[in-house]
Amino acid sequence: MTRQELVEKARTLLAHRLKIDRKMIRPETSIYDLGADSLDVLVIARDFEEVFSIVIYTREIQQIRTFDDIISQLSQKIGCEG
């Protein structure tokens, strides 16, 4: 999976979970500015675990602030290209 494919898949998942337009999600966008609360972030992390067959630890979830943070963590865990 390329980084761009990862970004698109993560953007779609996040938009679906938060019931927002995908266009609202940019790399620098704060997850909390999109309407998420701490419980939403936990649920979103679990969604990513299921979809990408990875494990995201609580300490890693606590570090998530922006969409770019999500992409960085996911790309490290799945070893995406480019």
Secondary structure, DSSP 8 states (H G I E B T S, - for coil): -BHHHHHHHHHHHHHHHHT--GGG--TT-BTGGGT--HHHHHHHHHHHHHHHT----HHHHHT--BHHHHHHHHHHHHT-B-
